[in-house]
Amino acid sequence: MAYIETQQIVKTYRPKGAAVVRALDGLDLSVEQGSVTALLGPNGAGKTTAVKVLTTLIRPDSGRAIIAGVDVFDDPAEIRRMIGASGQYAAVDENLTGYENLYMVGRLYHLGHRLAAQRARELIEVFDLVEAQNRPVKGFSGGMRRRIDLAGALVINPPVLFLDEPTTGLDPRSRLALWEVIESLVAGGTTVLLTTQYLEEADRLADSISIVDSGRVIAEGTADQLKASVGGQRVAVTLVDDADGERVRDILSRYGSGPVAEGGDRTWVVPVADGATGLGGIVADIAAQGIELHDAGMRRPTLDDVFLQLTGRATGTDDEAEDAA
């Protein structure tokens, strides 16, 4: 039996002066104990709403959710005692020091003075914040704020951790450091459900990936299984001048075995049956038309390709409909 499970979760909103928004439309999820499951999806797919439902912040219109055998909607108080959560934005008191923030969280969880202080000191060590522990958080960098926020979610050593885009806005070094912390937690038995806009994050951390679109899971599996499901090879070309995009799209479409996709940063991608033959023909035709390229090559499918094929869209940074919730 799954450790975290949702069955046919439906959640609708009615923004002022607008039509009803169906944020979740029969969401089914299954997360095994001691694993990482990543929710991926384009803007407004329902990822953040799903996390809000599972962390008892909002109640759905219908459906069922179970965590460690406890019904999320029948016993939300018990759920809150067993979970930790870190949202898209660091939920810290800027006027308190790093240590004081963690101590406060411990006291809010009804830990005694001694245990709250001990836990705060332990987490300061784990998250490499010893030198900054007595400084007000308002002077922290973005990466340090994210670490304090994640540390706060771990004060009670929760068996279940929800991470909603935990590394958004971090530099590569800080992101890598948080990945290592998350991997360490899972190695110790923590069950993690995370949403992320970084496909390489899901590729590295997730044991299982659920792709969400329009409030439903449309595909699930390991990263390798999802990549294999779209098959074939890809030819990708990056233009010097974006104005050449439509001409390049026409060329790629003549060689492709599937639709041409715009990959961002003036890059266009097309699946091909034979990578070497397709690449040679595409480059020759582009050169014949006098179009300049920054780069051209063939590669295996990525999670980006899975996204584009399944949803027709790319991932994004802002879930406006969800944030309104």
N, C-alpha and C positions, 0 to 999 in steps of 0.2 A: 504493500500500500504506500502511496506517495506521502511524503512528509508535509508538503504543501500542495493543496489541491483546490481548484475552483471548478465549478460546474455551472455552465450556462449563466454567467453573470451578465446582467443587463443594467446599465446606468445611463439615464437620459438627463439632459439639462434644457432649460428654456431660457436662454439669454434674453435680457430685456429687449423687447421690440424685434426679436428674431425668431426664426423657426426652431423647433426642437432639435437639439444636438444629441445624437446617439453615441456617447463616448465609448461605451462597451456594449457589444451586441452579441451576447452569447459566448463570453470568453471562457474557454476551457484551458486550464494550466495544470501541469503536474511537475513537481520538483522533488527529486530524491534526497534523502537525508545525507548530509555531509558533502553536498555537491554545490556547484555554481550553475545557475540557470540565468541566461541573459535574455532580456526582452529587447528586441530590435524592431524598429518600424519607422516609417516616415512621420512627418509632422502631423499631430492630431490623431495618431493611430490608436491611442488609448493606454499607452504604457504608464504614464504617471497616474492616471485614474485607477489603473489596476493596483498600483502600489498603495494609493490612498485607501482603497477598499480593504486591502489585506492588512493594513496597519490601523484599521478602525477609524480613520479620519473622516470617511464618508460611508454612508450606507447605500447599497445598490437598490434598484427597484425590484430586482428578483435574482434568483440564483442562490448558490450555496458555496461556502468557502470553509475549508478545514485546515488547521495548522496543528501538527502533532496530536491529532485526534480531538482537538478542541474546535467547536463551531465558532467561527469568527463573529457571527452576528448574534448568537445566543449568549456568548460569554466574552464580550470585548475586554472586560477587566482582566481576565485570565490571560488573554492574548497579549495585552500590554505588558504583563509581567514576564513574558518569555521572549519578547522581540526587541531588537534594536533597529533604529532607522536613521539614515542620513539622507537629507533631501538635496535638491539641486543647488541650494544656497546655504552656506554655513550658518547654522542656527546657534550663534554664540552671543554672549553679552560683551560688547566691545570695551566696556569700562572695567571689566574684571580681568584679572590676569589669567593666563592659561591654566594654572593650577586651580585658581578659584572657580573657574568655569566647570572643571571636572568635579571638584569637591561639591559644588552646588547640585550638579546632576545626581551625584550619589545621595545627597540628602533628600532630594526630591523623590528618589526611589526608596526612601525610608531606611537607608543604610545608617548605622550609628556613626557618630563623629569619627571614631578610630578607623572603622572599616572604609568610610568614604575617603578619609585622608590617605589611607594606605592604597586604595584603588587608584586615586588620582596620581599618586607618585609612581605607581607601576606603569600607568598608561603614558605618563610624561616620558618615562624611559623608553617604552616600546616605540613611541612615535618620534623619538629623537628631538625632544623639545626641552631638554634639561636647561640649556642656556637661556631659553626664552620663557621659562615657566613663571617667572615673577614679573614679567612685563605685561602691560595691558594689551589685550588682543587687538585693539584698534591700531596698534603699530605693527601687527603681523603682516607678512606677505600673504598672497592668495593661497599658496601651497600650505603654509603653516595654519591658516584658518581652516582649510579642508581637513588637515590632520587632527586639529583639535575637535572639529565637528564629528569626525569619524570616531575619535577616541571617546567622545561623549556617548555615542551609540553603543559602546562596548563596556560601559561602566559596570553593568550587572552580569557580564559574561553571557550574553544571550545566546541561546542555541540557534536562533534564527536572526538573520541580518538582512534588512532591506536597504539597498543602495540605489538611489535615483540619480543617475548621471554623476557618480562620485568624483570624477576627475575633470569635469567641465571647467575650462578656463585655466587649467594648470599647464605649466611648462613641461616639456618632455621628461626632465629629471624628476620633478615632483610626481608626475604621473607614474613613472616607473617605480618610485618608492612606495606609492600607495598600492600598486599592483602586488608588490612583494608582501606588504602587510596583509592584503586580502588572501593571498595564497597561503600565508602562514596560518591565518584563521581557519581556512578550510581544511588544511592539514591537521588542525587540532579538533576537527569535527563540526565546525560551524556550517550551517546551511545558508547559502546566500542566493538571494534573488536580486539581480541588478538590471537597471535600464542603462543604456549607454548610446551615445551618438558616435563613438569611436569603434569602427569595425575591428581594428587591430586589438582593441581591448577585449571584445568578445572572443576573438580568435585565440587570444592567449589564456584568458581566465575561465571561459565557460566550458563546462562538461556537456552542456546541452544549450541549444539556442532555439527560442521560439520567436518566429517572425509574426508581428502583429500588424494588421491593417484594418482600418474601419471597425475597430473594436473586437476583432476576432483573430484567433491564431490561424494563419493560412499555411504555415509550414513549420516543422520542428525537426530537430535532429542535431547531431554533432556538426561542427564547422565543416569537416571533411565530407560528411554525408550531404549537407546542403550544397556544397560546391559541386559535388559529383552529380547532383540532381539536375543541374543546368547543362552539364556536359560540354564537350568540345574544347576548342581553343579560342582565344580572343586576339584580335589585332587592335592595337591602340595607337593613335597618332595624336601628337600635340602640335598645334598650329602656332606660328609666329603671330599671325593676324587673325583675330576672331572673325573678321569680316569674311574670311574664306570658308566659314563653317558649312554653309549650305552646299557649296560645291564639293566639299570633302564628304559630306553626308551622302550625296548622290554617288560618288565613287565607291564609298564603302558599301552602299546598298547593293551594288552590282556584284560584289564578291561575297557578301555575307550569307550565312545560313539562318539568320534571324534578324530582328530589328536592330537598327543602329541606335546607340544610346550616347547622350552627351554626359561625359564623366566629370565635367567641371574643369576649370583652369585651362580652357581652350583644348581639352582632350576629347576625342571621339573614339568610341569603342564599338566593335562589331564581332559577333561570333562567326567563326569560319570552320568549314569542314576540314581543310588542310591548311595549317598555320603557315608553313613556309611558302606554299604556292600563293596563298591569299596575300601575305605580306609583300611578296615580290611584285605581284600585279598592282596592288594598291599604291605602293611607293612609286612604281613606274608611271602610273596614270597621274598621280599627284604632281610628279616632276614635269610631265608633259604639259600640264596646265600652268606651270610656273608658280605653283603654290609652295611657299616656304614652310618647312617643318622644324620644330625644335627637337622632336624625337619621334621615333616610330619603332614598334617592336611587337612581338607576339608573347603571350603569356597564358598561364592556366587560369580558369575562373577564380574569382575572389568573392568574398561576401558582398562586395559592391555589385557584382554581376548578378548574384542571387537576388538582391534587392530590386535591381532594375527590371529583371525578368519577371519577378513575382508581383511587384507592386506598380511598376512603371514609373517609380519615383525614387529619389535618393533620400537618405536619412538627412535630418536637419537638426538645428539647435534649439528651436523654439516650438513648443506645443501650445499654441495659443488657445485652442479650445479647451485643452486640459488645464492650463493655468487659470482659466476663468473659473474652474471648479473650485 
